[in-house]
Amino acid sequence: MKNKLSNLLILPCCLVMALSSCAPSKTLQIGNTNAERFSIVENPASQRIDILLDGKRYTSYLYADSLKKPILFPLMTSSGNNITRGWPIEPRANERTDHPHQMGLWFNYGDVNGLDFWNNSTARSVEERMKYGAIVHQNVDSIKVINDAASLQVSKLWLSPSSEPLLSEQCIYKFNISKEGQIIITIGVRLQALRDLSFDDNKEGLLAIRVARELEQPYLQKTTFTNANGIEDPEPLVDNQGVTGLYYSSEGKKGDDVFGTRGRWAMLNAVINQEEVSLIILDHPQNIGYPTYWFARGYGLFAANPLGQNVFSKGKETLNFKLGKGESTLFKYQVIIHSGSHLDSATVNQLSKDFAAQ
């Protein structure tokens, strides 16, 4: 237990150092003219790519090996309020310290040929590590910035614990500002099997966001939190201070009832620093298992998982998705961050229809 806690304490420090370091001679910036609200800055020495909005860092594509998968971190409203948990990368006060593998926005799965890509982190002991896979960044394929939009396309590999490639991934992140001022992130992930693969039904996947404290729902289970200095307090407790979140789904579900149900979209409404916020994930009808099941937990995990059907249906459905060697599949999702008011179901239904038509 002592070694595990030591790893958890070391991880935030290492990540913060990586985020704050820079290598000016090796950076590359694209965009940031008067007509372009977005710009993208590559920092290879720090294993990150910064996406700037109006000259300020909005999010970063982080791909350090210690993360066990590339992520987008942080995510914010257009006014700068964080909607993702800072711990363990950039810890803030009064944050949960559970599930150190849940960081920012990410895409992975809990069972690929028996390997767990979801729960991997530096907190895992040496003895456990042969159970877990890792996703590693390979290449920046393209960067584009035009007016109020930007895109980043990257290649990744899904590796076994012995570094055997199982999947190649081509992922494109598109960033837009809508006419209403919403930040829209469209994610396209193409997976190609490098050998025969089975994605056995598993509750942990697929596209996920670990949200900030304010977006959580009131939760009665004891857990540990960071103190005023962002350092973990080892004494577990129940604390719902500042918690304002509430889930909604396209099928009329609300609160905890959204978990384990299907829907074309799910939304999390909350208030952060007196700013009303709606965080929405839209599924796409071309995705496998559409409409997706929602892994929407009150403690702050917000995820779309179409591949865990047996678990969520309590055995009534089974998918056990497979890809033969050389076969590929595409997943499309859209994340919308709306601030200044809470959206209603009719508005989100229209956003969902617009995304489905793309």
KOLDO-768149 format. One record per residue (C-alpha): x, y, z. Coordinates in steps of 0.05 Angstrom, whole numbers, padded with zeros to 5 digits, always signed. Example, Ala and Ser with C-alpha at 12.3 -4.5 7.8 and 13.67 -1.06 7.14 Angstrom:
+00246-00090+00156;+00273-00021+00143;
end
This chain:
+00000+00000+00000;+00057+00047+00016;+00088+00037-00054;+00020+00049-00086;+00011+00115-00048;+00081+00136-00066;+00067+00125-00140;+00003+00167-00134;+00041+00223-00102;+00097+00221-00153;+00050+00221-00213;+00019+00291-00203;+00088+00321-00192;+00116+00290-00256;+00056+00311-00297;+00055+00382-00272;+00129+00387-00289;+00114+00362-00359;+00058+00412-00367;+00099+00471-00343;+00163+00454-00382;+00176+00480-00451;+00228+00476-00507;+00221+00539-00548;+00270+00516-00602;+00227+00455-00617;+00156+00484-00613;+00113+00495-00674;+00052+00541-00674;-00002+00540-00726;-00057+00593-00728;-00070+00654-00684;-00080+00708-00736;-00134+00761-00728;-00183+00717-00765;-00167+00654-00726;-00192+00643-00655;-00156+00577-00647;-00082+00562-00652;-00044+00498-00640;+00026+00493-00610;+00067+00429-00612;+00115+00417-00554;+00149+00350-00570;+00198+00355-00513;+00140+00359-00464;+00098+00306-00500;+00039+00353-00509;+00003+00394-00561;-00032+00456-00536;-00097+00480-00566;-00104+00555-00553;-00169+00595-00556;-00161+00670-00565;-00088+00664-00548;-00099+00625-00482;-00089+00551-00470;-00157+00518-00475;-00136+00445-00473;-00076+00401-00488;-00068+00334-00522;-00022+00299-00471;+00014+00235-00490;+00067+00221-00437;+00078+00146-00426;+00060+00154-00353;-00012+00170-00372;-00021+00101-00404;-00063+00133-00459;-00066+00201-00494;-00118+00249-00465;-00147+00318-00475;-00137+00358-00411;-00165+00403-00384;-00233+00421-00414;-00264+00488-00397;-00322+00533-00411;-00310+00592-00458;-00302+00636-00396;-00248+00591-00367;-00285+00550-00314;-00258+00479-00310;-00306+00423-00325;-00254+00368-00316;-00224+00344-00250;-00153+00370-00241;-00126+00312-00198;-00078+00278-00208;-00049+00323-00263;-00062+00393-00238;-00094+00382-00168;-00142+00433-00141;-00174+00439-00072;-00231+00393-00051;-00225+00342-00108;-00238+00268-00104;-00175+00225-00106;-00207+00160-00131;-00193+00126-00198;-00126+00158-00217;-00134+00131-00288;-00194+00177-00300;-00164+00241-00328;-00192+00293-00375;-00225+00264-00438;-00201+00197-00464;-00220+00137-00508;-00204+00065-00489;-00235+00000-00465;-00234-00049-00407;-00227-00115-00445;-00188-00125-00510;-00167-00198-00517;-00171-00202-00442;-00127-00140-00429;-00153-00081-00390;-00136-00014-00424;-00184+00025-00380;-00157+00017-00310;-00083+00022-00324;-00043+00074-00286;+00024+00083-00251;-00013+00063-00187;-00013-00010-00210;+00038-00055-00177;+00092-00091-00218;+00056-00156-00204;-00009-00129-00235;+00018-00097-00297;+00014-00159-00343;-00062-00152-00340;-00063-00082-00371;-00052-00053-00440;-00029+00017-00458;-00043+00065-00515;+00018+00103-00541;+00022+00164-00586;+00057+00150-00652;+00052+00211-00697;+00019+00278-00712;-00014+00267-00779;-00043+00336-00791;-00059+00403-00758;-00107+00453-00789;-00133+00520-00765;-00187+00559-00803;-00227+00616-00774;-00267+00590-00713;-00245+00518-00723;-00183+00475-00713;-00167+00401-00722;-00113+00355-00696;-00104+00286-00727;-00058+00235-00692;-00039+00162-00697;-00035+00116-00636;-00019+00043-00621;-00054-00002-00571;+00000-00046-00540;+00000-00108-00497;+00042-00109-00433;+00098-00140-00475;+00092-00082-00525;+00058-00125-00578;+00015-00080-00623;-00058-00101-00622;-00093-00041-00654;-00074+00019-00694;-00116+00081-00680;-00124+00142-00723;-00160+00197-00684;-00182+00265-00705;-00203+00320-00656;-00242+00378-00686;-00252+00441-00645;-00307+00492-00663;-00341+00552-00633;-00415+00554-00650;-00452+00619-00665;-00481+00612-00594;-00411+00610-00565;-00412+00536-00549;-00346+00498-00551;-00356+00436-00594;-00306+00379-00596;-00319+00326-00649;-00280+00262-00641;-00270+00210-00695;-00233+00145-00678;-00216+00092-00729;-00190+00027-00700;-00156-00024-00744;-00140-00094-00717;-00068-00117-00725;-00089-00187-00704;-00156-00221-00689;-00188-00184-00631;-00246-00192-00584;-00278-00134-00545;-00316-00175-00494;-00374-00140-00461;-00345-00096-00406;-00375-00038-00367;-00312+00004-00372;-00308+00044-00437;-00308+00077-00486;-00308+00153-00493;-00304+00185-00425;-00296+00250-00386;-00278+00256-00312;-00315+00318-00291;-00299+00373-00241;-00327+00373-00170;-00383+00421-00187;-00410+00374-00241;-00415+00314-00195;-00482+00292-00167;-00491+00288-00091;-00457+00223-00071;-00460+00188-00004;-00401+00140-00009;-00340+00159+00033;-00277+00176-00006;-00213+00217+00001;-00206+00289-00022;-00151+00339-00034;-00140+00394+00018;-00135+00468+00005;-00065+00457-00025;-00088+00403-00073;-00054+00348-00031;-00092+00284-00015;-00121+00280+00055;-00119+00205+00075;-00182+00210+00118;-00243+00187+00077;-00308+00225+00086;-00374+00244+00053;-00372+00315+00026;-00420+00345-00025;-00397+00417-00017;-00404+00454-00084;-00435+00394-00119;-00490+00416-00167;-00492+00365-00224;-00553+00328-00252;-00554+00279-00311;-00608+00278-00365;-00615+00231-00425;-00651+00233-00492;-00699+00179-00467;-00725+00222-00409;-00682+00191-00355;-00656+00236-00300;-00602+00234-00246;-00577+00165-00225;-00629+00133-00271;-00587+00151-00332;-00534+00100-00313;-00538+00035-00352;-00591+00060-00400;-00589+00073-00475;-00595+00141-00506;-00576+00183-00567;-00547+00235-00520;-00535+00249-00447;-00526+00317-00413;-00498+00339-00346;-00523+00406-00320;-00487+00442-00264;-00466+00510-00237;-00392+00529-00233;-00373+00594-00200;-00444+00620-00211;-00440+00601-00285;-00493+00553-00310;-00462+00497-00352;-00489+00441-00396;-00440+00386-00416;-00467+00341-00471;-00441+00278-00505;-00475+00260-00571;-00474+00190-00600;-00474+00179-00675;-00521+00130-00711;-00463+00100-00750;-00429+00076-00685;-00433+00003-00665;-00486-00009-00613;-00524+00056-00626;-00556+00084-00585;-00501+00076-00534;-00507+00056-00462;-00487+00110-00412;-00437+00099-00356;-00459+00162-00319;-00437+00160-00247;-00453+00212-00194;-00380+00214-00170;-00359+00245-00235;-00349+00193-00290;-00388+00211-00353;-00379+00159-00408;-00411+00130-00471;-00402+00055-00476;-00436+00017-00533;-00394-00046-00522;-00416-00065-00451;-00485-00089-00470;-00487-00154-00430;-00468-00116-00366;-00516-00058-00375;-00575-00101-00398;-00564-00151-00341;-00555-00207-00390;-00613-00192-00437;-00566-00169-00493;-00496-00192-00513;-00449-00159-00564;-00378-00185-00553;-00354-00143-00612;-00298-00173-00654;-00249-00148-00707;-00211-00196-00751;-00139-00180-00770;-00140-00122-00819;-00212-00102-00805;-00229-00033-00779;-00286+00005-00747;-00302+00079-00736;-00331+00113-00675;-00357+00185-00677;-00376+00228-00617;-00389+00301-00604;-00377+00337-00538;-00412+00404-00529;-00395+00452-00472;-00450+00504-00466;-00446+00558-00413;-00489+00617-00389;-00553+00576-00384;-00577+00504-00381;-00601+00472-00446;-00668+00437-00450;-00682+00369-00483;-00713+00400-00545;-00649+00440-00559;-00604+00379-00548;-00649+00336-00592;-00636+00385-00649;-00561+00384-00636;-00564+00309-00638;-00601+00310-00705;-00550+00359-00733;-00493+00313-00712;-00528+00251-00739;-00533+00285-00807;-00458+00298-00812;
end
